[in-house]
Amino acid sequence: MTDQAVDTAGVRLSGRAAEESQFLGRTRELKELRADIERAGLDTLAGRKAPRARVLLIAGRPGSGRTALAEELVRQVADRYHDGVLRARLSEPDGTPVPVGRTARELLAAVDRSAPPGATEDDLTDALRAALADRRALLLLDDAADAEQVDALLPDNPDCLVVAVSGGPLTGISDVRPCTLGGLDTKSAMELLTRYTGSVRITVDPLAAEGLVEECQAQPAALLLAGGWLAARPEAAVADLARQLRAEGAEATPLSRAFRLACAALPAPAARILRLLSLAPAGLVDPHTASALAGCSVGAARTALDDFVARGLLRAVDSPLPRYEVPGCLHPLLEALAESQDRPGELQLARARMLERTVRLLQSCRAITETDSLEAREKLQGMPRSLRFPSPRAAEEWLRAGRPALLAQARLAVADGELDTLARRLMSQLVRTMIAHFGTQAAAADLYGVHRLVLDVAERRGLSREKAAALLNLGDLDARTGRTAEALARYRAALDAGREANDPYATGRAMESVGGAHQELGDHDRAADWFGRALAQRLARGEHADAARLYGRIAEAHTYTGRYGEALRNWRAAVAGYRRTGDVAAQARALSELARVQEYAGRPAESLQACHEAVELAYRAGDVRLQAALQLRLADTMEHLGDPVAAGVHRSAADRLLAEEPEEPEEPEEAPEGTGQPKHGADACEIRSTSAED
């Protein structure tokens, strides 16, 4: 086999070789793997139905072509699995295992199944098994660190097949069919070299070519680097490269020797760019990332990246935008090279430049959606052309394509701990940009993870204000997914942090959210008490619009407990507050609620009068839907008063209003009454201590 993709990240052939890319060799391994799919398992032989999906294991060292073999097997048998192929990588480029919950969530998204943000690992894996229970799917689990990772993701469905790639055995998983890889056969290895060098240089000295294959121990990754070295030196003989590889010393691995030669052949600026790619989040690179890391122009970075692909040092990713991936087998070598040749301060400066560039790109990505904002347009025009997007759609495509790298960059920045200011700016911009393009609901799972990272930094740095903001945001997401008890705990912690920071915004928001959580839990007396505390703060600060809203929330709580007198008093206060602020539509809605409670309290005449006033206000506000709702309420009141004719007139008026109202696009679901999230609030609580420039 030659690998179109070698190792966990893969190394694809480039240039002419990429156009002709064919999977070579590994005929025996493919035959055995396909036979293993058909072979009866231990449960079948014992007369039992297999309880889980069959697992085929492809084991080998990094650079052995294990992922390429897995991909070729998947390509050959994919048509048997009509529900498609799911792929997941179970280790980070540095070898850190990816949390099972994160992998399960990504796989659920691939089958169009959502999971609530903040769900536990067990909940996510259970949801994944349920999603695959009636499907015939093929899972490719690449770069598994251990058996526990694979076992947690196995479907309880014998109609599914799992192809796992790992460095060793998956002890503990029953009936695993292993296939251990060594080097390529000589013929395939020679053909791989031929694709880079052309046939002449191989055929004129076949013994030297065989010697080169032997020096590389027929390992695909080493052969790719050797082919790239020869392709860049058309005047060099194959024997020259074999001789240089021998001179590198037999104690090193073939891959490390080929890698050293490949790096030594690069010009100094390109070699520096290559070393710094070890800092790329999740091993994913685009020209902007490389440009920021190296401090060079975007054009120069793009040229260097394409040259690395031609030399077998990088892999181009199939994407509408130029994107690349550092092969997993080369990542530790790049990391060691950077640590040996670059000072720690230089590496930290490169990380800082990358974070700063990402923040500016996120600013540009968000600003292009704010077409009504003169300030946003001016800020966008003030950015360099290379940082601007031609359209909102192009910005969204960049955000979607770069999402894994952006989230990985946030995780790495927080784990680093030395660039917390930039990490905070990055996370603030990431939250705001994802909300602008995807909406809170669609991005909720990613936002939950980012807010947890913000909380980590805030706790580490003792930033009480940002801690409060992160806890409020996490509490809102918990509340929206029904974890009200967890949300209540976060809101109480946010209240403590807000008080510690002496932040009236955070404390007021937290008190209202605590009240909302109590109301959702059915404790309406406590809800009214907490809303009252929040109200007292708003009144003391002269925040009349917020005070009017809180009067309404107190009235809701009293209505639930049947205290209609208190409810009416608070709704009247809400109406007066909205009248004072000039919010006609809100005043109409409050009058509508006042009329509803008056009806509950057995005061139909007063309810009728309040409804008429609300209709007039709704007409002034131009709120047709509210007018229709109020006409229906008037109809109900007329029926209770024994006037069915008038009730019919109002129902007809409501139908006419709704028929005349043009359909509006569906909006994201609003937080239900009583939840912790204030219905008037922003999608996410701002991290208010960040720079206004962000």
Stockholm file with secondary structure:
# STOCKHOLM 1.0

chainA/1-694         MTDQAVDTAGVRLSGRAAEESQFLGRTRELKELRADIERAGLDTLAGRKAPRARVLLIAGRPGSGRTALAEELVRQVADRYHDGVLRARLSEPDGTPVPVGRTARELLAAVDRSAPPGATEDDLTDALRAALADRRALLLLDDAADAEQVDALLPDNPDCLVVAVSGGPLTGISDVRPCTLGGLDTKSAMELLTRYTGSVRITVDPLAAEGLVEECQAQPAALLLAGGWLAARPEAAVADLARQLRAEGAEATPLSRAFRLACAALPAPAARILRLLSLAPAGLVDPHTASALAGCSVGAARTALDDFVARGLLRAVDSPLPRYEVPGCLHPLLEALAESQDRPGELQLARARMLERTVRLLQSCRAITETDSLEAREKLQGMPRSLRFPSPRAAEEWLRAGRPALLAQARLAVADGELDTLARRLMSQLVRTMIAHFGTQAAAADLYGVHRLVLDVAERRGLSREKAAALLNLGDLDARTGRTAEALARYRAALDAGREANDPYATGRAMESVGGAHQELGDHDRAADWFGRALAQRLARGEHADAARLYGRIAEAHTYTGRYGEALRNWRAAVAGYRRTGDVAAQARALSELARVQEYAGRPAESLQACHEAVELAYRAGDVRLQAALQLRLADTMEHLGDPVAAGVHRSAADRLLAEEPEEPEEPEEAPEGTGQPKHGADACEIRSTSAED
#=GR chainA/1-694 SS CCCSSCTTTCCCCCTHHHHTCCCCSCHHHHHHHHHHHHSCCHHHHTTCCCCSCEEEEEECCTTSSHHHHHHHHHHHHGGGCTTCEEEEECBCTTSCBCCHHHHHHHHHHHTTCCCCTTCCHHHHHHHHHHHHTTCCCEEEEEEECSHHHHHHHCCSCTTCEEEEEESSCCTTSTTCEEEECCCCCHHHHHHHHHHHHCHHHHHTCHHHHHHHHHHTTTCHHHHHHHHHHHHTCTTSCHHHHHHHHHHTCTTSCHHHHHHHHHHHTSCHHHHHHHHHGGGSGGGEECHHHHHHHHTCCHHHHHHHHHHHHHTTSSEECCSSSCCEECCTTTHHHHHHHHHHHSCHHHHHHHHHHHHHHHHHHHHHHHHTTCTTCHHHHHHHHTSCGGGCCSSHHHHHHHHHHHHHHHHHHHHHHHHHCSCHHHHHHHHHHHHHHHHHHHCTTTTHHHHHHHHHHHHHHHHHHTCHHHHHHHHHHHHHHHHHTTCHHHHHHHHHHHHHHHHHHTCHHHHHHHHHHHHHHHHHTTCHHHHHHHHHHHHHHHHHTTCHHHHHHHHHHHHHHHHHTTCHHHHHHHHHHHHHHHHHHTCHHHHHHHHHHHHHHHHHTTCHHHHHHHHHHHHHHHHHHTCHHHHHHHHHHHHHHHHHTTCHHHHHHHHHHHHHHHHHSCCCCCCCCCCCTTSSSCTTSCSSCCCTTSCTTC
#=GC SS_cons         CCCSSCTTTCCCCCTHHHHTCCCCSCHHHHHHHHHHHHSCCHHHHTTCCCCSCEEEEEECCTTSSHHHHHHHHHHHHGGGCTTCEEEEECBCTTSCBCCHHHHHHHHHHHTTCCCCTTCCHHHHHHHHHHHHTTCCCEEEEEEECSHHHHHHHCCSCTTCEEEEEESSCCTTSTTCEEEECCCCCHHHHHHHHHHHHCHHHHHTCHHHHHHHHHHTTTCHHHHHHHHHHHHTCTTSCHHHHHHHHHHTCTTSCHHHHHHHHHHHTSCHHHHHHHHHGGGSGGGEECHHHHHHHHTCCHHHHHHHHHHHHHTTSSEECCSSSCCEECCTTTHHHHHHHHHHHSCHHHHHHHHHHHHHHHHHHHHHHHHTTCTTCHHHHHHHHTSCGGGCCSSHHHHHHHHHHHHHHHHHHHHHHHHHCSCHHHHHHHHHHHHHHHHHHHCTTTTHHHHHHHHHHHHHHHHHHTCHHHHHHHHHHHHHHHHHTTCHHHHHHHHHHHHHHHHHHTCHHHHHHHHHHHHHHHHHTTCHHHHHHHHHHHHHHHHHTTCHHHHHHHHHHHHHHHHHTTCHHHHHHHHHHHHHHHHHHTCHHHHHHHHHHHHHHHHHTTCHHHHHHHHHHHHHHHHHHTCHHHHHHHHHHHHHHHHHTTCHHHHHHHHHHHHHHHHHSCCCCCCCCCCCTTSSSCTTSCSSCCCTTSCTTC
//
